[in-house]
């Protein structure tokens, strides 16, 4: 990873998403999690302040190791520790059915092999466990979607491979997870970058 991708970009994203609106999104997203929790795209740990006291074990995956010192400060402030279990969401160093919840915030847009990453999330979730996701993706407005496609190349080069027009719900359900609660709307700012999906998907209990 280069200096920009590994050191500058993770700090930039951490600051850009540190708004009142997005902190509220994080609070709502984190509120149901408990027990053994995995965060894919842990970064500098911006979700840590919003983790409930019911979290017993926190696993973390992120390629940007340079911001772990920031994450560690946030963890210490909450009296928590994180066990890092890899750099790539497509290769989770966890046993099958070993976590209760998985969290991903603005990460599915960037993982190169997102389909495999979601299959890995399905694999490590216990039956009945849930995946809590927040991500921007394809707009339902055809005009905005066309602009997203045109900007994907430049946007990806500037933002670590981030794709503007991934169909997040379709990707999640293709992994075998079943989406329950879901909402989608534009964030403040340019529509081409701001169609936000929020939802919870559950792993079935059928072990066949």
N, C-alpha and C positions, 0 to 999 in steps of 0.2 A: 504494500500500500504506500502511496506517496504522501508527502508532507501535508498537502491540502486535504486529501481524503481521510487520512488517519488522525490528523491533529486539528486542522482548522475547521473542516466541515462539521464534525460532531459537536464542537462548541457553538458553532453558528446555529445549527438546528436546535440545540438546547435553549439558546436565547430566543430564537424566533418563535418557538412554541411555548415560551413562558409568558403567556398572556392570561388575563383574568378568565376569559372564556374557555381557554384550553385547560387551565387548572381545574375548572369545574367539570369539564369532560373527563379529566383524569380521575377526579374524586368519584364520579358516578361509575366509571369503568372499574375502579379498584374495589368499590364497596362490597361486591358479593364474594370476593375471593377469600379463601381460607385454606388451612392445612398446608400441603406441599404445592408450591406455586412456581411455575416456570415463566420467566419473561424472555421472549424472543425479541431481540433488538433493545437490550437493556441500556446501552449507551452510557450516559452520565448519570443514570438513575433518577430521572425526573419524576417517575411514578412512585418512588420510595416514600415520599412524605404522605402519600395518600393510601398506603397499605393499611388494612385493618389490623388490629392487635391479634386477630385470629390466625394470621399467617404464622405457621410453625417452621417452615423451611422455604428458603428462596433460592431458586436456581436461575442462573443468568447466562445468556448467550449474546455475544456481540463481537464483531471483528475489530472495533475501534478500541484497542487496549489503552490508548493514550489518555482516555478520559476516566479510567478506573479510579484515579485519585479523587476526582470530583464525586463519583458514585460512592466511594468509601466514606467521604465526609457526610453525605446524606444518610448513608446506612448507620454510621455512628450516632448521628443525631436522633435516629429512631431506635437505637439499641438493637439493630439487626446486623446480620452478616449475610453475604451471598456466596454461594458456591458456583463458580464459573464452570460450565459444562460444555465448552466449545466456542468456536468463533463463527460457525456457519449454521444457520437455522435448518439447512438441508441435511445436517449430520449431527443429530443430537446425541450427546454422550450420556444417555439415560436408558434405563431398562424399560421394557414394555410395561404399560399401565402403572407407571410409578408416580404420577403427579395427579393432583386433584383439579387444578386449574392451570390454564395457559393464558398469558396476556401478551398482546402485541399492539403497539401504538405506533402508527406511521412507519411500518416496517415491511408489510407485505408488498408495498409499492416498489421496494428496492431489492429484495432478495432475488438473485439471478434465477435460481431454480425454485420458484415459489410453489409450484405444484408438489415437488418433492418435500419442501419444508412443511407444507400442510399435511402431507401424508405422515411425516415424522411427528407432527403435533398430535395427529390422530393416534399414532402408535403409542406415544408415551402417556396419553390421558387414560385414566382409569375408566371403566364403564360407568356411565353416568356423569363423568367429569365434563367440564365446560371450557370453552375457548372464548375469550373476551377480546374483541378486536375493534380498533378505531383506525381507519385509513382513508386516504383520499383516493379517488379512482374515476372511472369513466362517468362522464355526465350523461344524463338521459336526453339532454338537448343536442340534437344532431349537429348543429352549428358549433357548439362548444366542443363536442367530441371530435369533430374534424380538426379544430384548432389544437386539441390535445395531441392528436396523432402527428400533426405537423411539427409540434414543438418537442416531441419525445426525445429526439436525438440530442438537441442542444441541452434540454433540461437534464437528461441523464448524465451528460458530461459534466455539468455544473454541480449536480446533486448526487453524486455517488452511484449512478445507475438508476435513480428513481424514475419510474414510468408513470405518466400522468393518467393513462386510460385503462388500467387494469380493471376488469370486472370482478370486484372483490367478492360479492356474494356468490357468484358462479364458481369462482376458484375455491371458496371455502366448502361449498356443498359437494364439489367434485371429489373432495378428499374423503367423503363418507360422513362428515359431520352434518348435523341437522340444525339449521338456524331457527331459533325461536324468536326472541325479541330482536328487532332490527329497525333502524331509522336511517334516513339519508337526506342531506340538505347541503346547501352551500354555506361555507364559512365566510366570514368577512374577507374581502380582498378579491383578487382576480378569479373569476369563475373557472378559468382553465386549470387552475391549481387547487381549487377549493371545494370540490364536491366530496363531502365527507360521509363515509359509511360508518355506522356504529352498530354493533350487534353482539349477540351471544349465541354460540353454537354448541350443541351437546353431542357427546359420543354415546351411541346406543348401548344398551346393556345386553344385547343378544350376543352371546359368545360363540355362535356357530362358526 
